[in-house]
């Protein structure tokens, strides 16, 4: 007998009982983004490999070890997108969305990285990305952080904190990189293998090491803040002042660098200690050079990505309440004529009350077995149809989740009755 097929490791099914929470989170995110006048853009899942090599950086872990890349039938190298910003920038350049224009865009969908699967880290994972093009001041940086703070409040999320830093300009980072490498070479033998590898390829990532011994060595390392240019310092100070005025709490983390080459000036992470090692829920920053680097006109830009799996895990850990997705009404019917009337009546009720969730019993079954299924469905009420009810053009309405007797309601009065009981708008 053949082995039962399973999903690819690190690529998970989202089951029907999990979907309501996902939908609630996605709907809440969409509503918050629309309140800030963001518009949705949808990009392909597959892009040319060169796009990510040029944007993320060829010596990053993502490009070197984690991308799902393959040759198509034409011999072109294609890649399942490991992140969304590069594709969004490519789309904006290709369709001339940002030539002397500002854009506030958002997108959502799966991303792919060949990492070691663990809690909060998967090979297929879902992100919401938010990008702003054409604005260079710290006010839009602050607005994005206010937006995310508002989202946490709307979701009832707690135990997340904001860390921010400034990376300065690329020239300032280059000077700092030289000083950092010079220092780290003096303690090379004390670095772990991962940091030794990064010393030659991407030394700033060593600042983000999770190894406590490496972090101890960094105590005597040069500070990025000492190399940042005056204009970037002023940008960051204004950002901090705007966050203070808005009441958004934050911590300046001088070792926060982010893992992608295109960031400069503002970088930030919303982090938690409730998800083990994978503590970053939302992260982003400013990437003013990326549009030009990918072939477009020089355009300032800032954005963030939010990991849906981590956000949902955090909501589940905190037992955050979300709207019930169970049916409002389960239609119980006995006999062929009653089943037919049940289908028609269900359609009429859905037409009258678009928000009403109706589950109509299909197929045979005694009243007893149908009521068992009605109860298991989580429905608040059962609508009961039999031969006598049909003759009188009435239905029985029985509460399933609260005390109360079954009452008889005329077909024509059902919509108004249910609207009142369930607080639904017609």
The 8 nearest C-alpha neighbors of each residue, nearest first, counted from 0:
[[1, 2, 3, 4, 5, 6, 7, 8],
 [2, 0, 3, 4, 5, 6, 7, 8],
 [1, 3, 4, 0, 5, 6, 7, 8],
 [4, 2, 1, 5, 0, 6, 7, 8],
 [3, 5, 2, 6, 1, 7, 8, 0],
 [6, 4, 3, 7, 8, 2, 11, 10],
 [5, 7, 8, 10, 11, 4, 12, 9],
 [6, 8, 10, 9, 5, 11, 122, 4],
 [9, 7, 10, 6, 116, 122, 11, 5],
 [8, 10, 122, 121, 116, 7, 11, 123],
 [11, 9, 123, 7, 8, 122, 6, 121],
 [12, 10, 9, 13, 6, 123, 7, 8],
 [11, 13, 14, 10, 6, 15, 17, 9],
 [14, 12, 17, 11, 18, 15, 16, 21],
 [13, 15, 17, 16, 12, 18, 11, 19],
 [16, 14, 18, 17, 13, 19, 12, 20],
 [15, 17, 14, 18, 19, 13, 20, 324],
 [18, 16, 14, 15, 19, 20, 13, 21],
 [17, 19, 21, 15, 20, 16, 22, 14],
 [20, 18, 22, 21, 17, 23, 324, 16],
 [21, 19, 23, 22, 18, 17, 24, 321],
 [22, 20, 18, 24, 19, 23, 25, 17],
 [23, 21, 19, 25, 20, 24, 26, 18],
 [22, 24, 20, 26, 21, 25, 19, 27],
 [25, 23, 27, 21, 22, 26, 28, 20],
 [24, 26, 22, 28, 27, 23, 21, 29],
 [25, 27, 29, 23, 28, 24, 22, 30],
 [28, 26, 30, 24, 29, 25, 23, 31],
 [29, 27, 25, 31, 30, 26, 32, 24],
 [28, 30, 26, 32, 27, 31, 33, 25],
 [29, 31, 27, 33, 28, 32, 26, 34],
 [32, 30, 34, 28, 33, 29, 27, 150],
 [33, 31, 29, 35, 34, 37, 30, 28],
 [32, 34, 36, 30, 35, 37, 31, 29],
 [33, 35, 31, 32, 36, 30, 37, 29],
 [34, 36, 33, 32, 37, 31, 146, 103],
 [37, 35, 33, 34, 38, 32, 103, 104],
 [38, 36, 103, 104, 33, 32, 35, 105],
 [39, 37, 104, 105, 103, 36, 40, 33],
 [38, 40, 105, 106, 104, 41, 37, 107],
 [39, 41, 106, 105, 104, 42, 38, 87],
 [40, 42, 106, 39, 43, 107, 87, 105],
 [41, 43, 44, 40, 86, 87, 90, 106],
 [44, 42, 45, 46, 41, 86, 80, 79],
 [43, 45, 80, 79, 42, 46, 109, 110],
 [46, 44, 79, 43, 78, 80, 77, 47],
 [47, 45, 78, 77, 48, 80, 79, 44],
 [46, 48, 77, 49, 50, 78, 76, 45],
 [49, 47, 77, 78, 50, 76, 51, 46],
 [48, 50, 52, 47, 51, 53, 76, 77],
 [51, 49, 48, 53, 52, 47, 54, 85],
 [52, 50, 54, 53, 55, 49, 48, 85],
 [51, 53, 57, 49, 56, 50, 54, 55],
 [52, 54, 51, 50, 56, 49, 55, 57],
 [55, 53, 51, 56, 52, 50, 85, 261],
 [54, 56, 259, 51, 260, 52, 53, 261],
 [57, 55, 52, 58, 59, 54, 53, 260],
 [56, 58, 52, 62, 59, 63, 55, 53],
 [57, 59, 56, 200, 63, 60, 62, 201],
 [60, 58, 61, 62, 56, 57, 63, 201],
 [59, 61, 63, 64, 62, 65, 58, 57],
 [60, 62, 65, 59, 63, 64, 66, 112],
 [63, 61, 59, 60, 57, 66, 64, 65],
 [62, 64, 60, 61, 59, 58, 65, 57],
 [65, 63, 60, 61, 62, 66, 113, 114],
 [64, 66, 113, 61, 112, 114, 62, 63],
 [67, 65, 112, 62, 68, 61, 113, 64],
 [66, 68, 78, 79, 112, 65, 113, 69],
 [69, 67, 78, 77, 66, 79, 76, 48],
 [70, 68, 77, 76, 78, 71, 67, 75],
 [71, 69, 76, 75, 74, 77, 72, 68],
 [70, 72, 74, 73, 75, 69, 76, 77],
 [73, 71, 74, 70, 75, 76, 69, 77],
 [74, 72, 71, 75, 70, 76, 77, 69],
 [73, 75, 70, 71, 72, 76, 69, 77],
 [76, 74, 70, 73, 71, 77, 72, 47],
 [77, 75, 70, 69, 48, 47, 74, 71],
 [76, 78, 47, 48, 69, 68, 46, 70],
 [79, 77, 68, 48, 45, 46, 67, 80],
 [78, 80, 45, 67, 44, 111, 81, 68],
 [79, 81, 82, 110, 44, 45, 78, 111],
 [82, 80, 111, 110, 112, 79, 66, 83],
 [83, 81, 80, 110, 84, 85, 111, 86],
 [82, 84, 86, 85, 87, 128, 80, 81],
 [83, 85, 87, 86, 88, 82, 128, 130],
 [86, 84, 88, 87, 83, 89, 54, 51],
 [87, 85, 89, 88, 84, 83, 90, 42],
 [86, 88, 84, 90, 89, 85, 91, 83],
 [89, 87, 91, 85, 90, 86, 84, 92],
 [88, 90, 86, 92, 87, 91, 93, 85],
 [91, 89, 93, 87, 88, 92, 94, 86],
 [90, 92, 96, 88, 94, 89, 93, 95],
 [93, 91, 95, 89, 90, 94, 295, 88],
 [92, 94, 90, 91, 95, 89, 96, 88],
 [93, 95, 91, 92, 96, 90, 97, 89],
 [96, 94, 92, 97, 93, 91, 98, 90],
 [97, 95, 91, 94, 98, 92, 100, 102],
 [96, 98, 100, 95, 99, 91, 101, 102],
 [97, 99, 100, 95, 96, 296, 92, 295],
 [100, 98, 97, 101, 133, 298, 296, 96],
 [101, 99, 97, 98, 133, 102, 96, 132],
 [100, 102, 133, 132, 97, 134, 103, 99],
 [101, 103, 132, 131, 104, 100, 97, 133],
 [104, 102, 131, 37, 130, 38, 132, 101],
 [105, 103, 38, 130, 37, 39, 129, 102],
 [104, 106, 129, 39, 128, 40, 38, 130],
 [107, 105, 128, 40, 39, 127, 41, 129],
 [106, 108, 127, 126, 128, 105, 125, 109],
 [107, 109, 125, 126, 110, 127, 106, 124],
 [108, 110, 125, 124, 123, 126, 111, 107],
 [109, 111, 81, 124, 80, 123, 82, 125],
 [112, 110, 123, 81, 122, 80, 79, 124],
 [111, 113, 122, 65, 66, 81, 114, 67],
 [114, 112, 65, 122, 66, 67, 111, 115],
 [113, 115, 112, 122, 116, 65, 121, 120],
 [114, 116, 117, 113, 121, 120, 122, 9],
 [117, 115, 121, 9, 120, 114, 122, 118],
 [118, 116, 120, 119, 115, 121, 9, 277],
 [117, 119, 120, 116, 277, 121, 274, 275],
 [118, 120, 309, 277, 117, 308, 121, 274],
 [121, 119, 117, 118, 116, 277, 122, 124],
 [122, 120, 9, 116, 123, 124, 10, 119],
 [123, 121, 9, 112, 113, 111, 10, 114],
 [124, 122, 111, 10, 121, 110, 109, 9],
 [123, 125, 110, 109, 121, 122, 111, 126],
 [126, 124, 109, 108, 307, 110, 306, 308],
 [127, 125, 306, 305, 307, 107, 108, 128],
 [126, 128, 107, 305, 304, 106, 306, 129],
 [127, 129, 304, 106, 105, 303, 107, 126],
 [128, 130, 105, 302, 303, 104, 304, 106],
 [129, 131, 302, 104, 301, 103, 105, 132],
 [132, 130, 103, 301, 300, 102, 302, 104],
 [133, 131, 300, 102, 101, 134, 299, 130],
 [132, 134, 101, 299, 298, 300, 100, 135],
 [135, 133, 299, 132, 136, 300, 101, 139],
 [134, 136, 299, 133, 137, 300, 139, 287],
 [135, 137, 138, 134, 139, 234, 140, 238],
 [136, 138, 140, 238, 139, 234, 141, 237],
 [139, 137, 141, 140, 136, 142, 238, 241],
 [138, 140, 142, 141, 137, 143, 136, 134],
 [141, 139, 137, 143, 138, 142, 144, 301],
 [140, 142, 138, 144, 139, 143, 238, 145],
 [141, 143, 139, 145, 144, 140, 146, 138],
 [144, 142, 146, 140, 145, 141, 139, 147],
 [143, 145, 141, 147, 146, 142, 148, 140],
 [146, 144, 142, 148, 143, 147, 149, 141],
 [147, 145, 143, 149, 144, 148, 142, 150],
 [146, 148, 150, 144, 149, 145, 143, 151],
 [149, 147, 145, 151, 150, 146, 144, 152],
 [148, 150, 146, 152, 147, 151, 145, 153],
 [149, 151, 147, 153, 152, 148, 154, 146],
 [152, 150, 156, 154, 148, 149, 153, 155],
 [151, 153, 155, 149, 150, 154, 156, 148],
 [154, 152, 150, 151, 155, 149, 27, 156],
 [153, 155, 151, 156, 152, 150, 27, 24],
 [156, 154, 152, 153, 151, 319, 157, 314],
 [155, 157, 151, 154, 152, 314, 158, 319],
 [158, 156, 159, 155, 151, 317, 152, 314],
 [157, 159, 271, 160, 156, 273, 272, 270],
 [160, 158, 271, 270, 157, 269, 161, 156],
 [161, 159, 269, 270, 271, 158, 162, 249],
 [160, 162, 269, 249, 268, 250, 270, 163],
 [163, 161, 250, 268, 267, 249, 251, 252],
 [164, 162, 267, 251, 266, 252, 250, 268],
 [163, 165, 266, 251, 252, 253, 265, 255],
 [164, 166, 264, 265, 167, 266, 235, 163],
 [167, 165, 264, 263, 265, 164, 168, 172],
 [168, 166, 264, 227, 231, 165, 263, 171],
 [169, 167, 171, 170, 263, 264, 172, 166],
 [168, 170, 172, 171, 173, 167, 263, 166],
 [171, 169, 173, 168, 172, 174, 167, 175],
 [172, 170, 168, 174, 173, 227, 169, 226],
 [173, 171, 175, 169, 174, 170, 176, 168],
 [172, 174, 176, 170, 175, 171, 169, 177],
 [175, 173, 171, 177, 172, 176, 170, 178],
 [174, 176, 172, 178, 173, 177, 226, 179],
 [175, 177, 173, 179, 174, 178, 172, 180],
 [178, 176, 180, 174, 175, 179, 181, 173],
 [179, 177, 175, 181, 176, 180, 182, 174],
 [178, 180, 176, 182, 181, 177, 221, 175],
 [181, 179, 183, 177, 182, 178, 176, 184],
 [180, 182, 178, 179, 184, 183, 177, 185],
 [183, 181, 179, 180, 184, 185, 178, 220],
 [184, 182, 180, 186, 185, 181, 187, 179],
 [183, 185, 187, 186, 182, 181, 180, 198],
 [184, 186, 183, 182, 187, 181, 188, 180],
 [187, 185, 183, 184, 189, 188, 190, 182],
 [186, 188, 184, 189, 190, 185, 183, 195],
 [189, 187, 190, 186, 191, 185, 184, 195],
 [188, 190, 187, 186, 191, 213, 216, 212],
 [191, 189, 187, 188, 194, 195, 213, 192],
 [190, 192, 194, 193, 195, 189, 213, 210],
 [193, 191, 195, 194, 196, 190, 197, 188],
 [192, 194, 196, 195, 191, 197, 190, 205],
 [193, 195, 197, 196, 191, 192, 205, 190],
 [196, 194, 192, 198, 193, 197, 190, 191],
 [197, 195, 193, 194, 198, 199, 192, 200],
 [196, 198, 201, 200, 194, 202, 199, 195],
 [199, 197, 202, 195, 196, 200, 194, 201],
 [200, 198, 197, 196, 201, 202, 195, 180],
 [199, 201, 197, 58, 198, 202, 196, 59],
 [200, 202, 197, 203, 204, 198, 199, 58],
 [203, 201, 198, 197, 204, 205, 200, 199],
 [204, 202, 205, 206, 201, 256, 176, 207],
 [205, 203, 206, 202, 207, 201, 258, 256],
 [204, 206, 208, 207, 203, 202, 194, 197],
 [207, 205, 204, 254, 208, 203, 255, 256],
 [206, 208, 205, 204, 254, 255, 209, 256],
 [209, 207, 205, 210, 206, 214, 213, 204],
 [208, 210, 211, 207, 214, 213, 276, 212],
 [211, 209, 213, 208, 212, 214, 191, 215],
 [210, 212, 214, 213, 209, 215, 208, 216],
 [213, 211, 215, 214, 210, 216, 190, 189],
 [214, 212, 216, 215, 210, 211, 190, 217],
 [213, 215, 211, 217, 216, 212, 210, 208],
 [214, 216, 212, 213, 217, 218, 211, 219],
 [217, 215, 213, 218, 214, 219, 212, 220],
 [218, 216, 220, 214, 219, 215, 213, 206],
 [217, 219, 216, 215, 220, 214, 221, 213],
 [218, 220, 217, 216, 221, 215, 182, 222],
 [219, 221, 217, 218, 182, 222, 179, 216],
 [222, 220, 179, 223, 219, 178, 182, 175],
 [223, 221, 224, 225, 220, 226, 253, 175],
 [222, 224, 225, 226, 175, 221, 227, 253],
 [223, 225, 222, 227, 226, 253, 165, 166],
 [224, 226, 223, 222, 227, 221, 175, 228],
 [227, 225, 224, 223, 171, 175, 228, 174],
 [228, 226, 167, 224, 171, 225, 231, 223],
 [227, 229, 231, 230, 167, 171, 232, 226],
 [230, 228, 232, 231, 233, 227, 234, 167],
 [231, 229, 233, 232, 228, 234, 167, 227],
 [232, 230, 234, 167, 233, 229, 228, 235],
 [231, 233, 229, 235, 230, 234, 236, 228],
 [232, 234, 236, 230, 231, 235, 237, 229],
 [235, 233, 231, 237, 232, 236, 137, 230],
 [234, 236, 238, 232, 237, 233, 231, 239],
 [237, 235, 233, 239, 238, 234, 232, 240],
 [236, 238, 240, 234, 235, 239, 233, 241],
 [239, 237, 235, 241, 137, 236, 240, 141],
 [238, 240, 242, 236, 237, 241, 243, 235],
 [239, 241, 237, 243, 238, 242, 244, 236],
 [242, 240, 244, 238, 243, 239, 245, 237],
 [243, 241, 245, 247, 239, 244, 240, 246],
 [242, 244, 240, 246, 241, 245, 247, 239],
 [243, 245, 241, 242, 246, 240, 247, 239],
 [246, 244, 242, 243, 247, 241, 145, 240],
 [245, 247, 243, 244, 242, 248, 241, 145],
 [248, 246, 242, 245, 243, 249, 145, 148],
 [247, 249, 246, 161, 243, 242, 250, 160],
 [250, 248, 161, 162, 247, 251, 160, 163],
 [249, 251, 162, 252, 161, 163, 248, 160],
 [250, 252, 163, 164, 162, 253, 249, 255],
 [251, 253, 254, 255, 164, 162, 163, 250],
 [252, 254, 255, 164, 251, 223, 224, 222],
 [255, 253, 206, 252, 256, 207, 164, 223],
 [254, 256, 252, 253, 164, 257, 207, 163],
 [255, 257, 254, 258, 204, 203, 207, 166],
 [258, 256, 259, 255, 266, 204, 262, 283],
 [257, 259, 204, 256, 260, 59, 60, 262],
 [260, 258, 55, 261, 257, 262, 56, 59],
 [261, 259, 55, 56, 262, 258, 54, 59],
 [260, 262, 286, 259, 289, 55, 54, 263],
 [261, 263, 286, 285, 260, 284, 259, 264],
 [264, 262, 166, 286, 285, 167, 168, 265],
 [263, 265, 167, 166, 165, 285, 168, 231],
 [266, 264, 165, 284, 285, 164, 263, 166],
 [267, 265, 284, 164, 163, 283, 165, 285],
 [268, 266, 163, 162, 283, 282, 284, 164],
 [269, 267, 282, 162, 281, 161, 270, 279],
 [268, 270, 161, 281, 160, 280, 279, 282],
 [271, 269, 279, 278, 159, 160, 280, 268],
 [272, 270, 159, 278, 273, 158, 160, 279],
 [271, 273, 274, 278, 275, 270, 158, 159],
 [272, 274, 271, 275, 313, 278, 158, 316],
 [275, 273, 278, 272, 277, 276, 271, 313],
 [274, 276, 277, 273, 278, 272, 118, 271],
 [275, 277, 278, 274, 272, 119, 118, 279],
 [278, 276, 275, 119, 274, 279, 120, 118],
 [277, 279, 271, 270, 274, 276, 272, 275],
 [280, 278, 270, 281, 277, 269, 268, 271],
 [281, 279, 270, 269, 306, 309, 310, 305],
 [282, 280, 305, 269, 268, 304, 279, 306],
 [283, 281, 268, 303, 267, 304, 269, 305],
 [284, 282, 303, 267, 302, 266, 304, 268],
 [283, 285, 266, 265, 301, 302, 267, 303],
 [284, 286, 301, 265, 263, 262, 300, 264],
 [287, 285, 262, 300, 263, 261, 288, 301],
 [286, 288, 299, 300, 289, 285, 298, 263],
 [289, 287, 286, 291, 290, 292, 297, 261],
 [290, 288, 292, 291, 286, 287, 261, 293],
 [291, 289, 295, 293, 292, 288, 298, 297],
 [290, 292, 295, 297, 294, 296, 293, 289],
 [291, 293, 289, 290, 294, 288, 295, 54],
 [292, 294, 290, 291, 295, 289, 54, 53],
 [295, 293, 291, 292, 290, 296, 92, 89],
 [294, 296, 291, 290, 92, 293, 297, 292],
 [295, 297, 291, 298, 290, 98, 294, 97],
 [298, 296, 291, 290, 295, 288, 299, 287],
 [297, 299, 133, 290, 296, 287, 300, 132],
 [300, 298, 287, 133, 135, 134, 132, 286],
 [299, 301, 132, 287, 286, 131, 285, 133],
 [302, 300, 285, 131, 284, 286, 130, 132],
 [303, 301, 130, 129, 283, 284, 131, 285],
 [302, 304, 283, 282, 129, 128, 284, 305],
 [305, 303, 128, 127, 282, 281, 283, 126],
 [304, 306, 281, 127, 126, 280, 307, 128],
 [307, 305, 126, 309, 308, 280, 125, 310],
 [306, 308, 310, 309, 125, 126, 311, 305],
 [309, 307, 311, 310, 306, 312, 119, 125],
 [310, 308, 312, 311, 119, 307, 306, 280],
 [309, 311, 307, 313, 312, 308, 280, 306],
 [310, 312, 314, 308, 313, 309, 307, 315],
 [313, 311, 309, 315, 314, 310, 308, 316],
 [312, 314, 316, 310, 311, 315, 309, 317],
 [313, 315, 311, 317, 319, 316, 312, 318],
 [314, 316, 318, 312, 317, 313, 311, 319],
 [317, 315, 313, 314, 318, 312, 273, 319],
 [316, 318, 314, 315, 319, 313, 156, 157],
 [319, 317, 315, 316, 314, 320, 313, 321],
 [320, 318, 314, 317, 315, 155, 321, 156],
 [321, 319, 318, 322, 155, 314, 154, 323],
 [320, 322, 323, 319, 20, 23, 19, 154],
 [323, 321, 324, 320, 23, 19, 20, 325],
 [322, 324, 325, 321, 19, 326, 320, 20],
 [323, 325, 19, 322, 326, 356, 327, 20],
 [326, 324, 377, 323, 378, 327, 376, 356],
 [327, 325, 378, 356, 328, 357, 358, 377],
 [328, 326, 378, 356, 379, 357, 380, 355],
 [327, 329, 357, 380, 326, 378, 381, 379],
 [330, 328, 381, 358, 373, 359, 357, 378],
 [329, 331, 382, 359, 381, 360, 383, 358],
 [330, 332, 383, 382, 360, 384, 369, 329],
 [333, 331, 384, 337, 338, 385, 383, 330],
 [334, 332, 385, 337, 384, 338, 366, 335],
 [333, 335, 337, 336, 338, 332, 385, 386],
 [336, 334, 338, 337, 339, 333, 332, 340],
 [335, 337, 339, 338, 334, 340, 386, 333],
 [336, 338, 340, 334, 332, 339, 335, 385],
 [339, 337, 341, 335, 332, 340, 336, 334],
 [338, 340, 336, 342, 341, 337, 335, 343],
 [339, 341, 337, 343, 338, 342, 344, 336],
 [340, 342, 338, 344, 339, 343, 337, 345],
 [343, 341, 345, 339, 340, 344, 338, 346],
 [344, 342, 340, 346, 345, 341, 347, 339],
 [343, 345, 347, 341, 346, 342, 340, 348],
 [346, 344, 348, 342, 343, 347, 341, 349],
 [345, 347, 349, 343, 344, 348, 350, 342],
 [346, 348, 344, 350, 345, 349, 351, 343],
 [347, 349, 351, 345, 350, 346, 352, 414],
 [350, 348, 352, 346, 353, 351, 347, 355],
 [349, 351, 347, 348, 352, 353, 346, 345],
 [350, 352, 348, 349, 425, 347, 353, 414],
 [351, 353, 425, 349, 355, 354, 350, 348],
 [354, 352, 349, 355, 350, 351, 425, 424],
 [355, 353, 352, 356, 423, 424, 349, 425],
 [354, 356, 352, 353, 349, 357, 327, 423],
 [355, 357, 326, 327, 354, 328, 358, 349],
 [358, 356, 328, 326, 329, 327, 355, 359],
 [359, 357, 329, 326, 328, 330, 360, 356],
 [358, 360, 330, 329, 361, 357, 342, 331],
 [361, 359, 330, 331, 358, 362, 329, 369],
 [362, 360, 359, 363, 338, 342, 364, 332],
 [361, 363, 360, 364, 338, 335, 332, 359],
 [364, 362, 361, 365, 333, 334, 360, 369],
 [365, 363, 368, 369, 366, 362, 333, 367],
 [364, 366, 367, 368, 369, 333, 363, 370],
 [365, 367, 369, 368, 370, 364, 333, 331],
 [368, 366, 370, 365, 369, 371, 364, 372],
 [369, 367, 371, 365, 370, 366, 364, 372],
 [370, 368, 372, 366, 371, 367, 364, 373],
 [369, 371, 373, 367, 372, 368, 366, 374],
 [372, 370, 368, 374, 369, 373, 375, 367],
 [371, 373, 375, 369, 370, 374, 376, 368],
 [374, 372, 370, 376, 371, 375, 329, 369],
 [373, 375, 371, 372, 376, 377, 370, 378],
 [376, 374, 372, 377, 373, 371, 378, 370],
 [377, 375, 373, 374, 378, 372, 325, 326],
 [376, 378, 375, 325, 374, 379, 326, 373],
 [379, 377, 326, 327, 328, 376, 380, 325],
 [378, 380, 327, 399, 400, 398, 328, 377],
 [381, 379, 398, 328, 399, 397, 378, 327],
 [380, 382, 329, 397, 328, 330, 396, 383],
 [381, 383, 330, 396, 395, 331, 329, 394],
 [382, 384, 395, 331, 394, 332, 381, 330],
 [385, 383, 332, 394, 337, 388, 331, 333],
 [386, 384, 388, 333, 387, 337, 332, 389],
 [385, 387, 389, 388, 390, 337, 384, 334],
 [388, 386, 390, 389, 385, 391, 384, 393],
 [387, 389, 393, 391, 385, 390, 386, 394],
 [390, 388, 392, 386, 387, 391, 385, 393],
 [389, 391, 387, 388, 392, 386, 393, 385],
 [390, 392, 388, 393, 389, 387, 409, 394],
 [393, 391, 389, 390, 388, 410, 409, 394],
 [392, 394, 409, 388, 410, 391, 408, 389],
 [395, 393, 384, 408, 388, 383, 407, 409],
 [394, 396, 407, 383, 382, 406, 405, 397],
 [397, 395, 382, 406, 405, 381, 407, 383],
 [396, 398, 405, 381, 380, 395, 399, 382],
 [399, 397, 380, 400, 401, 379, 403, 381],
 [400, 398, 379, 380, 401, 397, 374, 381],
 [401, 399, 379, 398, 402, 380, 378, 377],
 [402, 400, 399, 398, 403, 379, 380, 397],
 [401, 403, 398, 400, 404, 399, 397, 405],
 [404, 402, 398, 401, 405, 397, 399, 406],
 [403, 405, 406, 397, 402, 398, 396, 401],
 [404, 406, 397, 396, 395, 403, 398, 407],
 [407, 405, 396, 395, 404, 408, 397, 394],
 [406, 408, 395, 394, 396, 393, 409, 405],
 [407, 409, 393, 394, 413, 395, 410, 412],
 [410, 408, 393, 412, 411, 392, 413, 394],
 [409, 411, 393, 413, 412, 392, 408, 394],
 [412, 410, 409, 413, 414, 408, 415, 393],
 [411, 413, 409, 410, 415, 414, 416, 408],
 [414, 412, 416, 410, 415, 411, 417, 408],
 [415, 413, 417, 416, 412, 418, 348, 351],
 [414, 416, 418, 413, 417, 412, 419, 425],
 [415, 417, 413, 419, 414, 418, 412, 420],
 [418, 416, 420, 419, 414, 415, 421, 413],
 [417, 419, 423, 415, 422, 421, 416, 420],
 [420, 418, 422, 417, 416, 421, 415, 423],
 [419, 421, 417, 418, 422, 416, 423, 415],
 [420, 422, 418, 423, 419, 417, 327, 355],
 [423, 421, 419, 418, 420, 424, 417, 425],
 [424, 422, 418, 421, 425, 354, 419, 352],
 [423, 425, 418, 352, 422, 354, 353, 419],
 [424, 352, 351, 423, 353, 418, 414, 354]]
